[in-house]
Amino acid sequence: MLDGSALHDSPPANCHAFRQRGDIPLFLAVDAGNQGLSKELLFHHGPEQVKAIRAHTKDTALHIACRRRETELVRLLVEAGANTDEKNSAGQTPLHIAAEEGDEATVKYFYSVHVNPNHTDNDDKTPIHIAAERGFTQIVDTLAEKFKASVMDRTKDGSTLVHIASLHGHPDTVMTFLRKGVPLHMPNKSGARCIHTAAQRGHVGVVNAILNKGEHVDVTTNDGFSAPRVAVQSGKPAMVEALLGHGANLTMQGQARWETASAARRRESALHLAARVKDGEKCAEMLLKSGADANLPKDDGQTPLHLAAFHGNLLTLKLLLEDNANPSLQSKTGETALHLACSSCRVEVVKAIIEYVAKKSGKDAVARLINKKNNLGETALHYTARINKQNTTFKAGDDQEIAQILLSNGAEMMVATTKSKQQEIILKDDNDDNDSNTGDSSPFCLATIMLLLTEMLHFAPHDKIQQLMNAQTATGRSPLLNASDHGHEGIVTTLLDHQARVDVFDHEGKAALHLAAEHGYRLVCDALLQHKAFVNARSMTGLTALHLAAMRGFKGLVQILITHHAAQKEALTLPLRLHPPPSPPLSPFQSKQTPLHLAAEAGKLEVCDTLLQLGADTNATTDGGQKAIHLAAMNNYSEVVKLFLKTSPDLVTTADKDGNTCAHIAALKGSVDVLRELMRHNRGVVINGRNRVGDSTPLHLAAEGGHAKLVKFLIENGASPKAENGAGFTAVHIAARYGHIQVLDTLREVTSLRIISKKLGLYALHIAAHYGQSEIVRELLSHIPATIKSEPPILSGGRPFLPDLGAEADLTPLHLAAHQGNEGVVRILFNIPGVQPDVSSRLNGYIPLHLACIGGHTSVVGLLLSKSTKQVAKTDKARRRTGYTSGSHGHITCSPISLFNLDVFSITPHLRLPHTTTTNLQQRHPHQAHKPITTRPHYTHNPSTPRPINNPQHTHNPHTSPTPHSQSPTTNTSSTTNSPTPHSQPNSHHVHTNKPNTPTSHPHHTHNPPTTHPPTNAFLRTASRPLHYCARAAPPGRSEVTWSRLGGASRRISLRARPQNPDYVRRRQ
């Protein structure tokens, strides 16, 4: 595509402006309608010129000609090679523009040259959509009949061509589309049909045509809006009248198909909407004259009068009152229209309602209406007292005028709400939904409260004033507390002059002085203190007014409280508890804090300076041993730390109960600025100081917190990256432990990552593998070999890193990952050349499979076996195989699944386990002797003379015979003893009876109810696969294992205990 500015190397000077716009002479000639000049210009470089585009609109000369309705120029350009499908910046082709301009001649010419009519612009509109918008019915016919343009195409919002024609008010075009088969009832994405779009714009002719074609007048959108409601909301009274003439339902309320709009609005009738919208009085009048119910409630009980009152639609409200709307009707929350008018400060509405009621029912009815309570016991006067300019917009003095109107018409001053038992004088309540967290009341609201207060003190009985002054809400708030909390000095003074008590506390134990000091209201504090408020009164958490002023940074107030009113500088806070004592405090660091602690914790430098000048103790400590400087360091307030160190340089070495100095605290929080200030006073303590909890230096804590910049700063200032903490971790090990790869990058720049811990004998790669830090493992593998082995740890009486392995050495990262079951790390290590799964440790000869079985990590066991199945035959130095290892640690799932690939594992009654095997089991497995496992034998015996399993005199009770799968084991025991089976090794199955623990035979052995036996463990040994298999203790009454290999036949295995070694049993087919 050629830009028009490139066609002429040396344009005339007077064409400079046109060249800047991207116009070429052809554009100017076409724009001027000059056919002759255009023809002459096209004679030279015609193909290049018709391809040129304007820079800002991307129009070609053909677009310009179509916009000028110059059919001959269009013909000339097309014959010169102009592209009829070229789109401009709006995505329009020349046919779009011809349809938009209503140029029938050009449209017909485009048909003769076979222009594509189905191109869409940026709004998904085809030329026929454009013609429908403009109402060019003839062009619509041409496009549909001759071009065969699709009349079923829809725009992005799902609108059909009928929607478009209806929205723009073209009834003839609408009928044309309907005749051509466009569905009348097709909705768009919002569920609106063409009747709704026409009603929105007030196109009465379109609506009449649509209704005559069979559309239903009360059909609704997805939001529950019918056509009358759409017309009312759009303020189209003529449309409302037309719809009513077609029988629209006046009482119909919106029913949304799904939740998309306000629930209250969905249930509104057309009259509710007329009452709510601005300038809706004409629609309301039309509805009322057609029989709409002025007292019809919606779901929340509000009538149209409620909505008109709240929104201040005075003319609509008067129409409703003239139509006998009842102003005494209450919503489901108990609110009348007067309540809502007062809450939104509608003076004229309040006057109109009161005048109407007075004229119709008299002054007594007015007083009853004014004093009518909502569900919380609030009257219209309560609503007026709570008016806030942040909640509504009104003129200065409107709230006072409403209050005067109410008072002059019988409003009662002493009405208390049922919610919090407060009179109107109580300005704000923290539980009040309308006023919580809104800040100070406006001056207009304050004037209203002063008016109410003055009226109340003037008219209220004397004996009620004292009670009223100190009335408290459910949260303990009195009028004085609320006024102090919002800094209303005049109200506070008035209340104090009328005996309001200063020693009233709210539910947090705060008095009026606390609330005023917390917000820095000095004049209010002065007034309270002049009326004997106790300056050192403490809240439930021990906070005084000085604590709150210091915490909020009110320097002047802090100075006044100390110098003029003797506030205690060393007052201590109390522990914060969820429940009363003796429940423990939530944190020892939050108790016994002085005002200096709170100021330092909040970073209030000027307040800290003032307190220090007034003699505050910098060595005061909390229950956790923290001083004010510790709190400043914890929150990265370096200037406050600098101030403390300037006053007391020895604070740099002070530590809390955990042995953490400011350097440790700042390092854990990542504060470089605080550490820099500390180093100016004592570099050695900052760099090398160790705490008590972990014997850690600031470098260790910075690495633990992941603060790479601070780690670099400490190392640059002399911190050793090879120093170990009490657990034997260096900074490299700690970064690997917590997965801080940025810290590792920083450490790599100054030291080798291949640092071994002298105490643990482990490298950082071992630590990362142990804790499952996959990303760290990948990073360290480029610096540390994956096969690196650990060294013997130096325990020095301390606890080893892996308690169940003790002082084990020669552990690879694979050992530790398998021990912890970190499957992801195991996979990463297996991808490294040279990593072998059968490397043994030094002391016990453990391979990773042993450790995975010890930990009971079935998935890791399977992953290791997928690398090599030869591991299952690998024994440790005690000649124990992996199956024994898992079973001895109680992990039965590792053996059958990982070692035998069993998919069926069930146990059936077959084995007789002698009572005498218990001793041997407890001797062999003392760590499992405490696990109670019950078994049900198939015989009973005298505990003093138990019966061995191979006694030939033993007989079975037929009622308690073994399962059908078993083969009378008691009768074959002796023969089995003398004739070993071909699959068994010699004497592997023989039951010895000459051990001291073996019970003697009993000639009369009878069956009794089952008894409970001590815990027993049984291990399987197969001749074809000599593996130690753990069946652990058999469940009650079960002693035969039925199992099947994957893809193999099921087999039955009877387990028989050998008295001399009860862990081994014989396999029987």
Number of C-alpha atoms within 10 A of each C-alpha: 9 13 18 24 20 13 15 11 7 8 14 9 9 8 14 12 10 16 19 10 14 20 23 23 20 23 26 16 18 25 17 14 18 14 16 12 16 22 18 11 15 18 11 10 11 19 16 17 26 23 19 25 25 22 16 10 12 18 22 28 27 29 27 22 27 27 19 19 20 22 20 16 24 26 17 18 24 16 12 18 14 23 18 20 14 18 22 19 14 13 16 23 28 29 30 28 24 28 27 22 18 22 20 18 15 25 24 18 15 22 17 11 11 11 18 16 21 18 18 20 18 13 12 14 20 26 28 29 25 25 27 29 23 19 23 22 23 14 24 26 19 17 23 17 12 12 20 13 20 14 20 14 18 19 17 12 11 16 22 25 28 33 27 25 30 35 24 19 25 22 24 17 26 27 21 18 24 17 10 14 11 18 15 20 16 15 19 19 12 13 18 24 25 29 33 28 25 29 31 22 18 26 23 22 17 26 26 18 17 24 15 11 12 10 17 17 20 20 18 23 22 20 21 25 28 28 30 34 29 26 29 31 25 21 25 21 23 18 27 27 18 19 22 17 10 15 11 20 16 19 15 17 22 23 19 19 12 9 12 12 12 10 15 13 20 19 20 28 27 30 34 29 24 31 33 26 19 17 17 23 26 19 28 29 20 18 23 17 10 13 12 19 19 23 22 17 22 20 15 14 18 24 28 29 31 30 22 29 32 22 19 24 23 22 18 28 26 20 19 25 19 11 17 12 20 18 21 18 19 23 19 15 13 18 23 27 29 29 29 24 27 28 24 22 29 25 21 16 25 23 15 17 24 24 15 17 20 16 12 11 11 13 16 13 16 24 20 15 25 24 23 21 24 19 15 15 18 23 28 27 29 26 20 27 28 26 27 25 18 12 13 11 12 16 11 14 15 18 29 23 15 24 25 17 17 23 17 10 19 16 22 19 21 16 18 21 19 13 14 19 14 25 23 26 29 24 24 26 24 13 13 12 9 16 19 11 11 11 11 17 21 14 14 19 23 23 18 25 25 19 16 22 18 15 14 18 18 11 10 15 11 10 8 11 19 15 12 21 21 19 21 22 21 14 14 18 27 30 28 30 32 22 27 27 26 19 23 22 20 15 23 25 18 16 21 18 10 13 14 24 22 21 14 18 21 18 13 11 16 24 29 29 31 28 23 28 28 22 17 23 21 20 17 26 27 18 17 24 16 12 16 11 18 18 20 21 18 21 19 16 18 21 22 29 30 32 31 22 28 32 24 19 24 22 20 15 22 27 20 16 23 16 11 9 15 12 21 18 21 18 19 22 22 19 22 18 14 10 10 9 9 7 9 13 17 13 12 16 19 19 20 23 25 29 30 31 30 25 28 31 21 18 24 22 21 18 26 26 20 17 22 17 10 13 11 18 16 19 14 17 21 22 17 15 19 26 27 28 27 28 25 29 30 23 18 22 22 24 17 26 28 23 17 22 19 12 14 12 14 12 22 24 16 17 20 20 15 14 18 25 28 29 34 29 25 29 30 21 20 25 22 20 17 25 27 18 18 25 16 12 18 14 17 12 18 27 21 17 19 22 20 13 12 15 17 25 28 31 33 30 25 28 32 25 20 24 23 21 16 26 29 19 15 21 17 11 15 12 20 18 21 18 18 21 22 16 16 23 26 27 30 33 30 27 30 33 23 18 22 21 19 15 25 26 15 18 21 14 10 12 15 14 23 17 19 21 24 19 21 22 23 28 27 27 32 29 25 27 32 24 18 24 22 21 15 23 26 17 15 22 15 10 13 18 16 24 19 17 21 21 20 19 19 15 16 8 6 10 11 18 19 13 9 10 13 14 20 23 21 21 25 27 30 33 28 25 28 30 23 19 25 22 21 14 25 24 16 17 24 17 9 13 9 11 17 18 21 21 20 22 20 17 15 16 22 27 24 30 32 29 26 28 30 24 21 25 22 20 17 28 26 18 17 25 17 10 13 12 13 10 20 20 16 20 20 18 14 9 11 17 22 32 30 27 27 27 25 19 16 20 21 21 17 28 27 18 17 22 21 18 14 14 13 14 13 13 19 21 24 26 23 24 26 22 22 19 22 20 18 17 21 17 11 16 16 11 11 17 17 11 12 11 17 17 21 20 25 23 20 16 19 9 10 8 12 18 24 23 24 22 18 14 13 19 16 17 13 8 7 12 14 18 12 9 14 16 12 15 17 16 16 12 17 15 10 15 16 11 13 15 13 8 13 16 12 11 12 15 21 21 20 15 18 11 9 9 15 19 20 15 18 16 11 10 18 14 16 13 10 14 15 12 17 19 23 29 24 24 22 24 20 18 13 9 9 11 22 24 26 27 27 22 22 24 17 18 20 20 26 23 23 16 20 18 14 12 7 8 8 13 13 18 24 26 26 28 26 22 28 18 15 22 26 23 21 21 20 14 8
